[in-house]
Amino acid sequence: MPSKFAIFTYGCQMNEHDSERLAGLLVADGMEPTQDLDAADLVVFNTCCIRENADNRLYGQLGRLKELADQKPELKIAVGGCLAQKDRELIRQRAPHVDVVFGTHNLTRAPELLRRSAIEGPITEVLDAPDPDAPPAHLSPPPLRELPYAAWITIQTGCDNSCAFCIVPSVRGGEVSRPPGDIVAEVEALAARGVVEVTLLGQNVNSYGRDITHRAPLFADLLRSVGSVDGIDRVRFTSPHPKDLRPETMTAMAETPAVCEQLHLPLQSGSNRVLSAMRRGYTAERYLERLGAVRAAVPDLAVSTDIIVGFPGETDDEFAETLDVVAEARYDSAYTFIFSPRQGTRAALMDTDFVPDTVIAERFERLRVVVERSALSRYEARVGRTERVLVEGPSRKDPAVLAGRTRQGKLAHFGPGPDGVVPAMGSLADVVITGAAPHHLRAELVEIVSGPRHHARIPVSIR
């Protein structure tokens, strides 16, 4: 087996957590992480296939790595994740120098596949369902996390929805919920190692547990259970589906002190015709009704969203409807995407005209203006308040400035206190908000509330 590895990650938080899990497995197998590509004996690409540019980035990286592989015959290259699940043998056809291809359902087998490939040659192993022999997460080697005070927790894999634009059900499969006891046990173990913030991950967290009970989802109960774990100060989750956001979940958010005042609620479009074509299962009016209900239940709630621009057949009037809903929703932030046709989805086969690139660019700019106007207003409303932040350490852009996250998930930049004391990464500190921009807050340190609880551990670059 190679001795040093580097992991490159594309895609969502689920992929980021999968990379942390893979890094933990490789360390348990006797390897060391490195950020130096030239020093790596193993390079792993954990891939995404939601948009076409992710495919292009991967194959471009594999092409550039061919020269290094020719110079370093002992170099091992592995490709896993969603694109590997979709493309399978196509990856090796386009990049014959890849040693191992594994999918979304057998990540825990990657170390074994690498050992086998050293003897047998290139291996492709992609399963169509979760590996039944994979150990529970809380019994597996611990993920190697870049942030020792925060952790992703996968509560559910796959998705049972049939959104016309989304390839996730094809590459992640149907919804499979982890047993609640396994999740709570993992959170308890993390808290014992000093983790103070957890983020629950699923393609549709609101439906968590429905495959276990075959009745109502268990997500509200899970929020309360995780939020009651001693040592866990903050609980976040992503992503819920608007059609499944239930009153009991709103109540659990409001009544569980550890659950943060933050919600990511994907809109995708404000046009009812487009939403129907997308097969989203709600109308714009229903969406706004549920958004209003959760805001009423959870005071001071920050809301972010996803919006697709240029869905096939989207007219100017329909896009204007999206702008109207975005303005009414008053988002704190939004992730905006250009529609990308993915083979195997209904949208890719639609018998309608695709929106021209020039029109999409113009719509993108109009949407940006509306989103940033709302975001700036929401951020400016924080000025003068004292907020508690979880300190992330020095800012990436300016090491002399500290960065921390509020309970709403907003990034705050601040300097050392008047006495020059600098709070350590993982500390909780109170800051007073002095200024705002559309994407961050400016603040001044008031006091350090508590120091970090985490134990030192080796960082790994999950890029």
NURO-165049 format. One record per residue (C-alpha): residue in three letters; x, z, y. Coordinates in Angstrom, 2 decimals, m for minus. Example, Ala and Ser with C-alpha at 12.3 -4.5 7.8 and 13.67 -1.06 7.14 Angstrom:
! NURO-165049
@type ALA; x 12.30; z 7.80; y m4.50
@type SER; x 13.67; z 7.14; y m1.06
END
This chain:
! NURO-165049
@type MET; x 0.00; z 0.00; y 0.00
@type PRO; x 1.16; z m0.65; y 3.58
@type SER; x 2.28; z 2.40; y 5.53
@type LYS; x 0.94; z 1.73; y 9.06
@type PHE; x m2.39; z 0.25; y 10.13
@type ALA; x m4.11; z m1.01; y 13.27
@type ILE; x m7.87; z m1.52; y 13.56
@type PHE; x m9.57; z m3.90; y 15.97
@type THR; x m13.29; z m3.28; y 16.51
@type TYR; x m15.97; z m5.57; y 17.86
@type GLY; x m19.59; z m4.68; y 18.54
@type CYS; x m21.78; z m1.63; y 18.82
@type GLN; x m21.36; z 2.13; y 18.41
@type MET; x m22.18; z 1.77; y 14.71
@type ASN; x m19.11; z m0.44; y 14.32
@type GLU; x m16.99; z 1.98; y 16.33
@type HIS; x m18.01; z 4.81; y 14.01
@type ASP; x m17.38; z 2.64; y 10.94
@type SER; x m13.84; z 2.04; y 12.26
@type GLU; x m13.33; z 5.78; y 12.65
@type ARG; x m14.52; z 6.29; y 9.07
@type LEU; x m12.21; z 3.54; y 7.80
@type ALA; x m9.27; z 5.04; y 9.71
@type GLY; x m9.98; z 8.41; y 8.08
@type LEU; x m10.04; z 6.78; y 4.63
@type LEU; x m6.74; z 5.01; y 5.25
@type VAL; x m5.06; z 8.21; y 6.49
@type ALA; x m6.33; z 10.03; y 3.39
@type ASP; x m4.73; z 7.22; y 1.38
@type GLY; x m1.33; z 8.03; y 2.90
@type MET; x m1.20; z 5.59; y 5.80
@type GLU; x m0.47; z 6.18; y 9.50
@type PRO; x m2.29; z 4.70; y 12.50
@type THR; x m0.37; z 2.69; y 15.08
@type GLN; x m1.19; z 0.99; y 18.35
@type ASP; x 1.75; z m1.39; y 18.00
@type LEU; x 0.63; z m4.59; y 16.31
@type ASP; x 4.23; z m5.57; y 15.52
@type ALA; x 4.74; z m2.25; y 13.70
@type ALA; x 1.55; z m2.55; y 11.65
@type ASP; x 1.74; z m3.33; y 7.95
@type LEU; x m2.04; z m3.65; y 7.80
@type VAL; x m4.37; z m5.15; y 10.41
@type VAL; x m8.12; z m4.66; y 9.99
@type PHE; x m10.80; z m6.45; y 11.98
@type ASN; x m14.14; z m4.65; y 11.96
@type THR; x m16.49; z m7.37; y 13.11
@type CYS; x m19.79; z m8.01; y 14.87
@type CYS; x m22.02; z m11.08; y 14.62
@type ILE; x m24.79; z m10.32; y 17.11
@type ARG; x m23.52; z m12.97; y 19.54
@type GLU; x m21.55; z m16.16; y 19.03
@type ASN; x m18.64; z m15.06; y 21.24
@type ALA; x m17.87; z m12.29; y 18.70
@type ASP; x m17.35; z m14.97; y 16.01
@type ASN; x m15.10; z m16.97; y 18.31
@type ARG; x m13.03; z m13.92; y 19.23
@type LEU; x m12.44; z m13.02; y 15.58
@type TYR; x m11.37; z m16.48; y 14.46
@type GLY; x m9.18; z m16.80; y 17.54
@type GLN; x m7.47; z m13.49; y 16.70
@type LEU; x m7.02; z m14.49; y 13.06
@type GLY; x m5.46; z m17.78; y 14.17
@type ARG; x m2.99; z m15.98; y 16.44
@type LEU; x m2.16; z m13.54; y 13.65
@type LYS; x m1.17; z m16.38; y 11.33
@type GLU; x 2.23; z m16.73; y 13.04
@type LEU; x 2.91; z m13.00; y 12.61
@type ALA; x 1.85; z m13.19; y 8.95
@type ASP; x 4.26; z m16.08; y 8.37
@type GLN; x 7.10; z m14.05; y 9.90
@type LYS; x 6.12; z m10.89; y 8.02
@type PRO; x 5.03; z m11.77; y 4.46
@type GLU; x 4.31; z m8.12; y 3.60
@type LEU; x 1.64; z m7.92; y 6.33
@type LYS; x m1.85; z m7.31; y 4.97
@type ILE; x m4.95; z m8.56; y 6.84
@type ALA; x m8.49; z m7.35; y 6.14
@type VAL; x m11.81; z m8.35; y 7.68
@type GLY; x m14.91; z m6.17; y 7.37
@type GLY; x m18.18; z m5.48; y 9.10
@type CYS; x m21.17; z m7.61; y 10.04
@type LEU; x m19.48; z m11.01; y 10.37
@type ALA; x m17.77; z m10.47; y 7.02
@type GLN; x m21.17; z m9.67; y 5.53
@type LYS; x m22.56; z m12.92; y 6.98
@type ASP; x m19.66; z m15.34; y 6.51
@type ARG; x m18.12; z m13.99; y 3.28
@type GLU; x m15.92; z m16.71; y 1.72
@type LEU; x m16.08; z m18.77; y 4.93
@type ILE; x m13.63; z m16.33; y 6.49
@type ARG; x m10.97; z m17.10; y 3.94
@type GLN; x m11.69; z m20.83; y 4.17
@type ARG; x m11.06; z m20.71; y 7.92
@type ALA; x m8.22; z m18.17; y 7.64
@type PRO; x m6.56; z m18.40; y 4.19
@type HIS; x m4.01; z m15.74; y 5.16
@type VAL; x m6.70; z m12.99; y 5.04
@type ASP; x m6.09; z m10.67; y 2.08
@type VAL; x m9.36; z m8.70; y 1.85
@type VAL; x m12.90; z m9.37; y 3.02
@type PHE; x m15.44; z m6.55; y 2.69
@type GLY; x m18.96; z m6.13; y 4.05
@type THR; x m21.11; z m3.51; y 5.70
@type HIS; x m22.17; z m1.84; y 2.45
@type ASN; x m18.80; z m1.07; y 0.85
@type LEU; x m16.54; z 0.18; y 3.63
@type THR; x m15.44; z 3.16; y 1.52
@type ARG; x m13.95; z 0.76; y m1.05
@type ALA; x m11.58; z m0.88; y 1.45
@type PRO; x m8.47; z 1.16; y 0.43
@type GLU; x m9.04; z 0.32; y m3.24
@type LEU; x m9.55; z m3.38; y m2.45
@type LEU; x m6.29; z m3.41; y m0.50
@type ARG; x m4.43; z m1.85; y m3.43
@type ARG; x m5.92; z m4.41; y m5.80
@type SER; x m5.10; z m7.33; y m3.52
@type ALA; x m1.41; z m6.39; y m3.64
@type ILE; x m1.55; z m7.10; y m7.39
@type GLU; x m4.37; z m9.62; y m7.84
@type GLY; x m4.14; z m11.59; y m4.60
@type PRO; x m6.90; z m12.18; y m2.03
@type ILE; x m10.22; z m10.41; y m2.69
@type THR; x m13.69; z m10.91; y m1.25
@type GLU; x m16.20; z m8.18; y m2.10
@type VAL; x m19.50; z m8.20; y m0.20
@type LEU; x m22.44; z m6.23; y m1.57
@type ASP; x m26.09; z m7.02; y m0.85
@type ALA; x m27.10; z m3.34; y m0.82
@type PRO; x m25.43; z 0.01; y m0.06
@type ASP; x m22.77; z 1.08; y m2.56
@type PRO; x m24.52; z 3.63; y m4.83
@type ASP; x m21.19; z 5.22; y m5.74
@type ALA; x m20.11; z 5.91; y m2.14
@type PRO; x m19.72; z 9.65; y m1.51
@type PRO; x m21.92; z 11.33; y 1.15
@type ALA; x m20.36; z 11.21; y 4.60
@type HIS; x m19.84; z 14.96; y 4.80
@type LEU; x m17.94; z 14.88; y 1.49
@type SER; x m15.76; z 11.88; y 2.39
@type PRO; x m12.42; z 12.17; y 4.20
@type PRO; x m13.21; z 12.98; y 7.84
@type PRO; x m13.24; z 10.06; y 10.28
@type LEU; x m10.19; z 9.77; y 12.50
@type ARG; x m11.72; z 10.15; y 15.95
@type GLU; x m10.16; z 9.20; y 19.26
@type LEU; x m12.07; z 11.99; y 21.04
@type PRO; x m11.68; z 15.34; y 19.27
@type TYR; x m14.61; z 16.94; y 21.11
@type ALA; x m17.25; z 14.21; y 20.45
@type ALA; x m18.47; z 12.45; y 17.32
@type TRP; x m20.73; z 9.64; y 16.18
@type ILE; x m23.11; z 10.55; y 13.35
@type THR; x m24.75; z 7.76; y 11.36
@type ILE; x m28.25; z 8.95; y 10.40
@type GLN; x m29.63; z 5.62; y 9.22
@type THR; x m28.38; z 2.17; y 8.31
@type GLY; x m30.26; z m1.12; y 8.39
@type CYS; x m33.48; z m2.11; y 10.09
@type ASP; x m37.02; z m2.93; y 8.92
@type ASN; x m38.02; z m4.74; y 12.11
@type SER; x m38.12; z m8.54; y 12.35
@type CYS; x m37.07; z m9.31; y 15.93
@type ALA; x m36.74; z m13.08; y 16.19
@type PHE; x m33.31; z m12.96; y 17.86
@type CYS; x m31.64; z m10.31; y 15.71
@type ILE; x m29.44; z m10.81; y 12.67
@type VAL; x m28.95; z m7.09; y 11.96
@type PRO; x m31.48; z m6.90; y 9.05
@type SER; x m29.60; z m9.75; y 7.36
@type VAL; x m26.19; z m8.10; y 7.56
@type ARG; x m27.12; z m4.39; y 7.48
@type GLY; x m30.14; z m4.60; y 5.16
@type GLY; x m33.35; z m2.60; y 5.31
@type GLU; x m33.61; z 0.92; y 6.69
@type VAL; x m31.93; z 3.61; y 4.61
@type SER; x m32.05; z 7.14; y 6.01
@type ARG; x m29.49; z 9.77; y 5.11
@type PRO; x m30.97; z 13.03; y 3.80
@type PRO; x m31.48; z 15.50; y 6.67
@type GLY; x m29.44; z 18.16; y 4.88
@type ASP; x m26.42; z 15.85; y 4.63
@type ILE; x m26.59; z 15.11; y 8.36
@type VAL; x m26.88; z 18.77; y 9.36
@type ALA; x m24.02; z 19.67; y 7.00
@type GLU; x m21.83; z 17.03; y 8.66
@type VAL; x m22.71; z 18.32; y 12.13
@type GLU; x m21.96; z 21.90; y 11.08
@type ALA; x m18.57; z 20.83; y 9.74
@type LEU; x m17.83; z 19.00; y 12.98
@type ALA; x m18.82; z 22.00; y 15.07
@type ALA; x m16.49; z 24.16; y 12.99
@type ARG; x m13.65; z 21.78; y 13.94
@type GLY; x m14.46; z 22.07; y 17.63
@type VAL; x m16.78; z 19.10; y 18.26
@type VAL; x m19.27; z 19.96; y 21.02
@type GLU; x m21.11; z 16.64; y 21.46
@type VAL; x m22.67; z 14.41; y 18.79
@type THR; x m24.41; z 11.06; y 19.10
@type LEU; x m26.90; z 10.16; y 16.36
@type LEU; x m26.69; z 6.48; y 15.40
@type GLY; x m29.25; z 4.16; y 13.85
@type GLN; x m30.65; z 0.69; y 14.41
@type ASN; x m34.04; z 2.32; y 15.05
@type VAL; x m33.60; z 6.09; y 15.16
@type ASN; x m37.28; z 6.66; y 15.92
@type SER; x m38.19; z 5.54; y 12.41
@type TYR; x m35.57; z 7.80; y 10.79
@type GLY; x m36.88; z 9.36; y 7.58
@type ARG; x m39.89; z 7.12; y 7.15
@type ASP; x m38.31; z 5.71; y 3.98
@type ILE; x m37.87; z 9.28; y 2.72
@type THR; x m41.37; z 10.60; y 3.37
@type HIS; x m43.20; z 7.25; y 3.22
@type ARG; x m45.33; z 8.71; y 5.99
@type ALA; x m44.37; z 9.87; y 9.46
@type PRO; x m40.75; z 9.64; y 10.65
@type LEU; x m38.57; z 12.79; y 10.68
@type PHE; x m36.60; z 12.08; y 13.84
@type ALA; x m38.18; z 14.83; y 15.94
@type ASP; x m37.40; z 17.38; y 13.21
@type LEU; x m33.84; z 16.09; y 12.96
@type LEU; x m33.30; z 16.46; y 16.71
@type ARG; x m34.37; z 20.09; y 16.53
@type SER; x m32.17; z 20.79; y 13.48
@type VAL; x m29.04; z 19.17; y 14.91
@type GLY; x m29.66; z 20.72; y 18.31
@type SER; x m29.76; z 24.19; y 16.77
@type VAL; x m26.30; z 23.96; y 15.15
@type ASP; x m24.07; z 26.65; y 16.64
@type GLY; x m21.32; z 25.19; y 18.81
@type ILE; x m23.06; z 21.88; y 19.53
@type ASP; x m23.71; z 21.73; y 23.27
@type ARG; x m24.88; z 18.15; y 23.61
@type VAL; x m26.91; z 15.81; y 21.39
@type ARG; x m27.43; z 12.14; y 22.22
@type PHE; x m28.93; z 9.29; y 20.19
@type THR; x m29.13; z 5.50; y 20.15
@type SER; x m31.05; z 3.32; y 19.80
@type PRO; x m34.79; z 3.92; y 19.65
@type HIS; x m37.35; z 1.12; y 19.40
@type PRO; x m40.06; z 1.36; y 22.09
@type LYS; x m42.90; z 0.73; y 19.64
@type ASP; x m41.84; z 3.75; y 17.58
@type LEU; x m41.21; z 6.24; y 20.40
@type ARG; x m43.65; z 8.99; y 19.41
@type PRO; x m45.03; z 12.00; y 21.31
@type GLU; x m43.42; z 14.46; y 18.90
@type THR; x m39.99; z 12.94; y 19.66
@type MET; x m40.61; z 13.33; y 23.39
@type THR; x m41.59; z 16.96; y 22.82
@type ALA; x m38.49; z 17.62; y 20.70
@type MET; x m36.30; z 16.12; y 23.43
@type ALA; x m37.91; z 18.40; y 26.01
@type GLU; x m37.84; z 21.56; y 23.90
@type THR; x m34.34; z 21.29; y 22.38
@type PRO; x m31.82; z 22.47; y 25.02
@type ALA; x m28.88; z 20.65; y 23.44
@type VAL; x m30.61; z 17.24; y 23.61
@type CYS; x m29.38; z 15.49; y 26.74
@type GLU; x m31.61; z 14.04; y 29.43
@type GLN; x m30.68; z 10.48; y 28.50
@type LEU; x m32.59; z 7.68; y 26.78
@type HIS; x m31.65; z 4.12; y 25.90
@type LEU; x m34.92; z 2.18; y 25.59
@type PRO; x m34.43; z m1.58; y 25.07
@type LEU; x m36.91; z m3.75; y 26.98
@type GLN; x m35.48; z m7.22; y 26.14
@type SER; x m38.13; z m8.99; y 28.27
@type GLY; x m40.91; z m8.15; y 30.70
@type SER; x m43.03; z m11.15; y 29.71
@type ASN; x m45.72; z m10.49; y 27.14
@type ARG; x m45.53; z m14.05; y 25.80
@type VAL; x m41.76; z m13.79; y 25.37
@type LEU; x m42.06; z m10.31; y 23.80
@type SER; x m44.55; z m11.75; y 21.32
@type ALA; x m42.21; z m14.66; y 20.53
@type MET; x m39.42; z m12.12; y 20.09
@type ARG; x m41.68; z m10.19; y 17.65
@type ARG; x m41.01; z m6.93; y 19.49
@type GLY; x m44.33; z m5.26; y 18.70
@type TYR; x m45.25; z m4.07; y 22.21
@type THR; x m46.37; z m5.42; y 25.57
@type ALA; x m44.77; z m4.80; y 28.94
@type GLU; x m47.68; z m2.53; y 29.83
@type ARG; x m47.26; z m0.50; y 26.64
@type TYR; x m43.54; z m0.22; y 27.26
@type LEU; x m44.05; z 1.13; y 30.78
@type GLU; x m46.70; z 3.53; y 29.51
@type ARG; x m44.30; z 5.06; y 26.98
@type LEU; x m41.50; z 5.14; y 29.49
@type GLY; x m43.78; z 7.05; y 31.87
@type ALA; x m44.76; z 9.46; y 29.10
@type VAL; x m41.18; z 10.33; y 28.15
@type ARG; x m40.20; z 10.74; y 31.80
@type ALA; x m43.12; z 13.12; y 32.25
@type ALA; x m42.03; z 15.11; y 29.18
@type VAL; x m38.30; z 15.20; y 30.01
@type PRO; x m37.63; z 15.91; y 33.70
@type ASP; x m34.58; z 14.30; y 35.28
@type LEU; x m34.30; z 11.72; y 32.48
@type ALA; x m31.76; z 8.90; y 32.84
@type VAL; x m32.87; z 5.64; y 31.23
@type SER; x m30.83; z 2.58; y 30.27
@type THR; x m32.02; z m0.61; y 28.61
@type ASP; x m31.15; z m3.99; y 27.06
@type ILE; x m32.39; z m7.29; y 28.50
@type ILE; x m31.98; z m10.80; y 27.10
@type VAL; x m31.84; z m13.69; y 29.57
@type GLY; x m32.66; z m17.22; y 28.48
@type PHE; x m34.73; z m16.65; y 25.32
@type PRO; x m35.92; z m20.07; y 24.09
@type GLY; x m38.80; z m21.34; y 26.21
@type GLU; x m38.52; z m18.61; y 28.85
@type THR; x m39.99; z m20.01; y 32.10
@type ASP; x m39.16; z m19.08; y 35.67
@type ASP; x m42.49; z m17.25; y 35.97
@type GLU; x m41.81; z m15.29; y 32.77
@type PHE; x m38.38; z m14.30; y 34.00
@type ALA; x m39.99; z m13.18; y 37.26
@type GLU; x m42.23; z m10.92; y 35.15
@type THR; x m39.08; z m9.37; y 33.68
@type LEU; x m37.74; z m8.71; y 37.17
@type ASP; x m41.03; z m7.01; y 38.07
@type VAL; x m40.86; z m4.69; y 35.04
@type VAL; x m37.18; z m3.89; y 35.65
@type ALA; x m37.95; z m2.97; y 39.24
@type GLU; x m40.87; z m0.76; y 38.18
@type ALA; x m38.85; z 0.91; y 35.40
@type ARG; x m36.11; z 2.02; y 37.83
@type TYR; x m33.31; z 1.97; y 35.28
@type ASP; x m30.10; z 3.94; y 35.68
@type SER; x m28.24; z 1.10; y 33.99
@type ALA; x m28.88; z m2.01; y 31.94
@type TYR; x m26.97; z m4.08; y 29.39
@type THR; x m27.80; z m7.73; y 30.01
@type PHE; x m27.16; z m10.48; y 27.47
@type ILE; x m27.41; z m14.25; y 27.34
@type PHE; x m29.51; z m15.38; y 24.38
@type SER; x m27.25; z m16.47; y 21.54
@type PRO; x m28.85; z m18.37; y 18.62
@type ARG; x m27.72; z m16.90; y 15.32
@type GLN; x m28.09; z m18.83; y 12.07
@type GLY; x m30.62; z m17.08; y 9.86
@type THR; x m32.86; z m15.79; y 12.67
@type ARG; x m36.29; z m17.13; y 13.65
@type ALA; x m35.21; z m17.76; y 17.23
@type ALA; x m32.48; z m20.17; y 16.13
@type LEU; x m35.16; z m22.35; y 14.48
@type MET; x m37.67; z m22.32; y 17.34
@type ASP; x m39.05; z m25.73; y 18.22
@type THR; x m38.67; z m25.29; y 21.95
@type ASP; x m36.16; z m26.10; y 24.65
@type PHE; x m33.23; z m23.77; y 25.21
@type VAL; x m32.75; z m22.60; y 28.79
@type PRO; x m29.93; z m24.52; y 30.56
@type ASP; x m26.74; z m22.59; y 31.30
@type THR; x m27.06; z m23.15; y 35.04
@type VAL; x m30.54; z m21.62; y 35.04
@type ILE; x m29.33; z m18.66; y 32.97
@type ALA; x m26.47; z m18.02; y 35.41
@type GLU; x m28.90; z m17.99; y 38.35
@type ARG; x m31.27; z m15.63; y 36.53
@type PHE; x m28.41; z m13.37; y 35.56
@type GLU; x m27.44; z m12.94; y 39.19
@type ARG; x m31.02; z m12.17; y 40.25
@type LEU; x m31.30; z m9.60; y 37.47
@type ARG; x m27.99; z m8.01; y 38.43
@type VAL; x m29.20; z m7.47; y 41.98
@type VAL; x m32.40; z m5.74; y 40.85
@type VAL; x m30.62; z m3.55; y 38.27
@type GLU; x m27.82; z m2.47; y 40.62
@type ARG; x m30.27; z m1.68; y 43.41
@type SER; x m32.15; z 0.64; y 41.07
@type ALA; x m28.96; z 2.10; y 39.61
@type LEU; x m27.44; z 2.85; y 43.00
@type SER; x m30.65; z 4.57; y 44.11
@type ARG; x m30.67; z 6.71; y 40.96
@type TYR; x m27.00; z 7.61; y 41.37
@type GLU; x m27.36; z 8.39; y 45.08
@type ALA; x m30.15; z 10.83; y 44.21
@type ARG; x m27.48; z 12.99; y 42.50
@type VAL; x m25.42; z 13.50; y 45.67
@type GLY; x m25.32; z 17.16; y 46.67
@type ARG; x m26.18; z 18.42; y 43.21
@type THR; x m23.95; z 20.54; y 41.02
@type GLU; x m23.59; z 18.90; y 37.61
@type ARG; x m21.95; z 20.11; y 34.42
@type VAL; x m19.55; z 17.55; y 32.98
@type LEU; x m17.76; z 17.27; y 29.68
@type VAL; x m14.20; z 16.40; y 30.71
@type GLU; x m12.84; z 13.20; y 29.16
@type GLY; x m9.38; z 13.48; y 30.70
@type PRO; x m7.60; z 11.24; y 33.24
@type SER; x m9.40; z 8.13; y 34.44
@type ARG; x m8.18; z 4.94; y 32.80
@type LYS; x m7.83; z 3.26; y 36.19
@type ASP; x m6.18; z 6.15; y 38.03
@type PRO; x m4.40; z 8.90; y 36.04
@type ALA; x m4.50; z 11.16; y 39.11
@type VAL; x m8.31; z 11.24; y 38.89
@type LEU; x m10.23; z 13.07; y 36.18
@type ALA; x m13.29; z 11.67; y 34.41
@type GLY; x m16.24; z 13.55; y 32.91
@type ARG; x m19.76; z 12.83; y 31.69
@type THR; x m22.89; z 14.57; y 32.94
@type ARG; x m25.72; z 15.44; y 30.58
@type GLN; x m27.38; z 12.23; y 31.77
@type GLY; x m24.36; z 10.31; y 30.52
@type LYS; x m23.21; z 9.36; y 34.01
@type LEU; x m19.48; z 9.02; y 34.60
@type ALA; x m18.14; z 11.35; y 37.33
@type HIS; x m14.68; z 11.01; y 38.88
@type PHE; x m13.09; z 14.10; y 40.44
@type GLY; x m9.73; z 15.64; y 41.21
@type PRO; x m8.11; z 18.99; y 40.36
@type GLY; x m9.50; z 22.15; y 41.94
@type PRO; x m8.16; z 23.62; y 45.19
@type ASP; x m5.69; z 25.72; y 43.23
@type GLY; x m4.39; z 22.66; y 41.40
@type VAL; x m5.88; z 23.67; y 38.05
@type VAL; x m6.72; z 20.66; y 35.89
@type PRO; x m9.41; z 21.12; y 33.20
@type ALA; x m8.30; z 19.94; y 29.77
@type MET; x m9.98; z 17.20; y 27.77
@type GLY; x m13.06; z 18.65; y 26.07
@type SER; x m13.61; z 21.34; y 28.71
@type LEU; x m16.96; z 21.92; y 30.38
@type ALA; x m16.74; z 22.04; y 34.15
@type ASP; x m19.14; z 22.25; y 37.06
@type VAL; x m18.67; z 19.65; y 39.80
@type VAL; x m20.56; z 18.96; y 43.02
@type ILE; x m21.51; z 15.31; y 43.51
@type THR; x m20.16; z 13.96; y 46.79
@type GLY; x m20.75; z 10.21; y 46.50
@type ALA; x m22.25; z 7.48; y 44.36
@type ALA; x m21.75; z 3.87; y 43.26
@type PRO; x m23.93; z 1.76; y 40.92
@type HIS; x m21.85; z 2.75; y 37.87
@type HIS; x m20.22; z 6.12; y 38.62
@type LEU; x m20.33; z 9.29; y 40.69
@type ARG; x m17.67; z 10.88; y 42.91
@type ALA; x m17.37; z 14.64; y 42.73
@type GLU; x m15.33; z 17.74; y 43.48
@type LEU; x m14.44; z 20.39; y 40.93
@type VAL; x m16.26; z 23.71; y 41.41
@type GLU; x m15.15; z 25.67; y 38.36
@type ILE; x m14.11; z 25.35; y 34.74
@type VAL; x m16.92; z 26.80; y 32.65
@type SER; x m15.17; z 26.76; y 29.27
@type GLY; x m12.04; z 25.36; y 27.73
@type PRO; x m11.87; z 22.89; y 24.84
@type ARG; x m12.82; z 24.18; y 21.40
@type HIS; x m11.25; z 21.32; y 19.45
@type HIS; x m8.15; z 21.51; y 17.32
@type ALA; x m5.30; z 19.06; y 17.88
@type ARG; x m5.48; z 15.95; y 15.75
@type ILE; x m3.85; z 12.52; y 15.60
@type PRO; x m5.45; z 9.92; y 17.88
@type VAL; x m6.04; z 6.37; y 16.66
@type SER; x m6.62; z 3.24; y 18.67
@type ILE; x m9.92; z 1.67; y 17.62
@type ARG; x m9.87; z m1.42; y 19.80
END
